Amino acid sequence: MIQNISILAGVALTTLMVLLPRVSQAPLWRATVTPLASIMGSGFLVPSLLAALRAHRTDRPLTQTALYVALALLGLVIAIFGVPVE
């Protein structure tokens, strides 16, 4: 229950932050959104599906594998935002 509330709170906070005019109209944000959306859209679908197949073949719980995939994707997003833009 607390995990669900934390997730919803994080999504709500992120949504509010992105909708702020100062953020949504910033040139840096606009330059970041399209490539990031492309990476997340296509680049994360394949590893997620492969992880699900691996979990199925090794009889590991899908929730455990999903946690590792989510952490890996979070790490990639953090790394992407850490790249300086000139």
Biotite code that builds the C-alpha atoms (Angstrom):
import biotite.structure as struc

atoms = struc.array([
    struc.Atom([0.000, 0.000, 0.000], chain_id="A", res_id=1, res_name="MET", atom_name="CA", element="C"),
    struc.Atom([2.752, 2.462, 0.946], chain_id="A", res_id=2, res_name="ILE", atom_name="CA", element="C"),
    struc.Atom([4.635, 1.558, -2.228], chain_id="A", res_id=3, res_name="GLN", atom_name="CA", element="C"),
    struc.Atom([1.607, 2.407, -4.368], chain_id="A", res_id=4, res_name="ASN", atom_name="CA", element="C"),
    struc.Atom([1.189, 5.739, -2.612], chain_id="A", res_id=5, res_name="ILE", atom_name="CA", element="C"),
    struc.Atom([4.893, 6.514, -3.092], chain_id="A", res_id=6, res_name="SER", atom_name="CA", element="C"),
    struc.Atom([4.717, 5.727, -6.790], chain_id="A", res_id=7, res_name="ILE", atom_name="CA", element="C"),
    struc.Atom([1.602, 7.851, -7.284], chain_id="A", res_id=8, res_name="LEU", atom_name="CA", element="C"),
    struc.Atom([3.138, 10.732, -5.327], chain_id="A", res_id=9, res_name="ALA", atom_name="CA", element="C"),
    struc.Atom([6.322, 10.558, -7.420], chain_id="A", res_id=10, res_name="GLY", atom_name="CA", element="C"),
    struc.Atom([4.372, 10.512, -10.677], chain_id="A", res_id=11, res_name="VAL", atom_name="CA", element="C"),
    struc.Atom([2.199, 13.428, -9.530], chain_id="A", res_id=12, res_name="ALA", atom_name="CA", element="C"),
    struc.Atom([5.204, 15.480, -8.429], chain_id="A", res_id=13, res_name="LEU", atom_name="CA", element="C"),
    struc.Atom([7.074, 14.807, -11.668], chain_id="A", res_id=14, res_name="THR", atom_name="CA", element="C"),
    struc.Atom([4.005, 15.688, -13.732], chain_id="A", res_id=15, res_name="THR", atom_name="CA", element="C"),
    struc.Atom([3.512, 18.959, -11.887], chain_id="A", res_id=16, res_name="LEU", atom_name="CA", element="C"),
    struc.Atom([7.168, 19.833, -12.272], chain_id="A", res_id=17, res_name="MET", atom_name="CA", element="C"),
    struc.Atom([7.144, 19.145, -16.015], chain_id="A", res_id=18, res_name="VAL", atom_name="CA", element="C"),
    struc.Atom([3.990, 21.192, -16.512], chain_id="A", res_id=19, res_name="LEU", atom_name="CA", element="C"),
    struc.Atom([5.520, 24.320, -14.981], chain_id="A", res_id=20, res_name="LEU", atom_name="CA", element="C"),
    struc.Atom([5.936, 26.910, -17.752], chain_id="A", res_id=21, res_name="PRO", atom_name="CA", element="C"),
    struc.Atom([9.509, 27.594, -16.674], chain_id="A", res_id=22, res_name="ARG", atom_name="CA", element="C"),
    struc.Atom([10.401, 23.947, -17.342], chain_id="A", res_id=23, res_name="VAL", atom_name="CA", element="C"),
    struc.Atom([8.129, 23.092, -20.272], chain_id="A", res_id=24, res_name="SER", atom_name="CA", element="C"),
    struc.Atom([9.141, 26.155, -22.306], chain_id="A", res_id=25, res_name="GLN", atom_name="CA", element="C"),
    struc.Atom([12.851, 25.978, -21.616], chain_id="A", res_id=26, res_name="ALA", atom_name="CA", element="C"),
    struc.Atom([14.954, 25.293, -24.741], chain_id="A", res_id=27, res_name="PRO", atom_name="CA", element="C"),
    struc.Atom([17.058, 22.728, -22.891], chain_id="A", res_id=28, res_name="LEU", atom_name="CA", element="C"),
    struc.Atom([13.940, 20.788, -21.885], chain_id="A", res_id=29, res_name="TRP", atom_name="CA", element="C"),
    struc.Atom([12.620, 20.785, -25.439], chain_id="A", res_id=30, res_name="ARG", atom_name="CA", element="C"),
    struc.Atom([15.962, 19.580, -26.765], chain_id="A", res_id=31, res_name="ALA", atom_name="CA", element="C"),
    struc.Atom([15.988, 16.793, -24.175], chain_id="A", res_id=32, res_name="THR", atom_name="CA", element="C"),
    struc.Atom([12.444, 15.516, -24.466], chain_id="A", res_id=33, res_name="VAL", atom_name="CA", element="C"),
    struc.Atom([12.474, 14.154, -28.009], chain_id="A", res_id=34, res_name="THR", atom_name="CA", element="C"),
    struc.Atom([15.669, 12.073, -27.823], chain_id="A", res_id=35, res_name="PRO", atom_name="CA", element="C"),
    struc.Atom([14.815, 10.877, -24.339], chain_id="A", res_id=36, res_name="LEU", atom_name="CA", element="C"),
    struc.Atom([11.321, 9.846, -25.424], chain_id="A", res_id=37, res_name="ALA", atom_name="CA", element="C"),
    struc.Atom([12.800, 7.972, -28.358], chain_id="A", res_id=38, res_name="SER", atom_name="CA", element="C"),
    struc.Atom([15.297, 6.150, -26.162], chain_id="A", res_id=39, res_name="ILE", atom_name="CA", element="C"),
    struc.Atom([12.674, 5.264, -23.601], chain_id="A", res_id=40, res_name="MET", atom_name="CA", element="C"),
    struc.Atom([10.123, 4.249, -26.203], chain_id="A", res_id=41, res_name="GLY", atom_name="CA", element="C"),
    struc.Atom([12.205, 1.930, -28.328], chain_id="A", res_id=42, res_name="SER", atom_name="CA", element="C"),
    struc.Atom([15.309, 1.224, -26.302], chain_id="A", res_id=43, res_name="GLY", atom_name="CA", element="C"),
    struc.Atom([13.513, 0.134, -23.146], chain_id="A", res_id=44, res_name="PHE", atom_name="CA", element="C"),
    struc.Atom([10.905, -2.079, -24.759], chain_id="A", res_id=45, res_name="LEU", atom_name="CA", element="C"),
    struc.Atom([13.386, -4.661, -26.007], chain_id="A", res_id=46, res_name="VAL", atom_name="CA", element="C"),
    struc.Atom([15.329, -5.139, -22.723], chain_id="A", res_id=47, res_name="PRO", atom_name="CA", element="C"),
    struc.Atom([12.082, -5.348, -20.786], chain_id="A", res_id=48, res_name="SER", atom_name="CA", element="C"),
    struc.Atom([10.740, -8.074, -23.033], chain_id="A", res_id=49, res_name="LEU", atom_name="CA", element="C"),
    struc.Atom([14.032, -9.963, -22.942], chain_id="A", res_id=50, res_name="LEU", atom_name="CA", element="C"),
    struc.Atom([14.080, -9.796, -19.151], chain_id="A", res_id=51, res_name="ALA", atom_name="CA", element="C"),
    struc.Atom([10.532, -11.116, -19.006], chain_id="A", res_id=52, res_name="ALA", atom_name="CA", element="C"),
    struc.Atom([11.467, -14.014, -21.288], chain_id="A", res_id=53, res_name="LEU", atom_name="CA", element="C"),
    struc.Atom([14.528, -14.771, -19.174], chain_id="A", res_id=54, res_name="ARG", atom_name="CA", element="C"),
    struc.Atom([12.431, -14.791, -16.026], chain_id="A", res_id=55, res_name="ALA", atom_name="CA", element="C"),
    struc.Atom([10.009, -17.197, -17.662], chain_id="A", res_id=56, res_name="HIS", atom_name="CA", element="C"),
    struc.Atom([12.774, -19.576, -18.750], chain_id="A", res_id=57, res_name="ARG", atom_name="CA", element="C"),
    struc.Atom([14.603, -19.612, -15.417], chain_id="A", res_id=58, res_name="THR", atom_name="CA", element="C"),
    struc.Atom([11.502, -19.890, -13.215], chain_id="A", res_id=59, res_name="ASP", atom_name="CA", element="C"),
    struc.Atom([12.446, -16.677, -11.440], chain_id="A", res_id=60, res_name="ARG", atom_name="CA", element="C"),
    struc.Atom([9.578, -14.571, -10.206], chain_id="A", res_id=61, res_name="PRO", atom_name="CA", element="C"),
    struc.Atom([8.712, -11.924, -12.771], chain_id="A", res_id=62, res_name="LEU", atom_name="CA", element="C"),
    struc.Atom([8.397, -9.320, -10.034], chain_id="A", res_id=63, res_name="THR", atom_name="CA", element="C"),
    struc.Atom([12.050, -9.811, -9.043], chain_id="A", res_id=64, res_name="GLN", atom_name="CA", element="C"),
    struc.Atom([13.184, -9.499, -12.646], chain_id="A", res_id=65, res_name="THR", atom_name="CA", element="C"),
    struc.Atom([10.924, -6.487, -13.171], chain_id="A", res_id=66, res_name="ALA", atom_name="CA", element="C"),
    struc.Atom([12.551, -4.797, -10.194], chain_id="A", res_id=67, res_name="LEU", atom_name="CA", element="C"),
    struc.Atom([16.011, -5.290, -11.698], chain_id="A", res_id=68, res_name="TYR", atom_name="CA", element="C"),
    struc.Atom([14.823, -4.010, -15.078], chain_id="A", res_id=69, res_name="VAL", atom_name="CA", element="C"),
    struc.Atom([13.221, -0.955, -13.468], chain_id="A", res_id=70, res_name="ALA", atom_name="CA", element="C"),
    struc.Atom([16.415, -0.187, -11.547], chain_id="A", res_id=71, res_name="LEU", atom_name="CA", element="C"),
    struc.Atom([18.511, -0.576, -14.683], chain_id="A", res_id=72, res_name="ALA", atom_name="CA", element="C"),
    struc.Atom([16.223, 1.722, -16.645], chain_id="A", res_id=73, res_name="LEU", atom_name="CA", element="C"),
    struc.Atom([16.295, 4.267, -13.828], chain_id="A", res_id=74, res_name="LEU", atom_name="CA", element="C"),
    struc.Atom([20.088, 4.143, -13.932], chain_id="A", res_id=75, res_name="GLY", atom_name="CA", element="C"),
    struc.Atom([20.045, 4.766, -17.683], chain_id="A", res_id=76, res_name="LEU", atom_name="CA", element="C"),
    struc.Atom([17.728, 7.749, -17.310], chain_id="A", res_id=77, res_name="VAL", atom_name="CA", element="C"),
    struc.Atom([19.927, 9.226, -14.577], chain_id="A", res_id=78, res_name="ILE", atom_name="CA", element="C"),
    struc.Atom([22.994, 8.683, -16.744], chain_id="A", res_id=79, res_name="ALA", atom_name="CA", element="C"),
    struc.Atom([21.295, 10.363, -19.716], chain_id="A", res_id=80, res_name="ILE", atom_name="CA", element="C"),
    struc.Atom([20.413, 13.408, -17.655], chain_id="A", res_id=81, res_name="PHE", atom_name="CA", element="C"),
    struc.Atom([24.000, 13.537, -16.405], chain_id="A", res_id=82, res_name="GLY", atom_name="CA", element="C"),
    struc.Atom([25.397, 14.091, -19.892], chain_id="A", res_id=83, res_name="VAL", atom_name="CA", element="C"),
    struc.Atom([26.206, 17.776, -20.360], chain_id="A", res_id=84, res_name="PRO", atom_name="CA", element="C"),
    struc.Atom([24.525, 19.565, -23.244], chain_id="A", res_id=85, res_name="VAL", atom_name="CA", element="C"),
    struc.Atom([26.492, 22.243, -25.029], chain_id="A", res_id=86, res_name="GLU", atom_name="CA", element="C"),
])
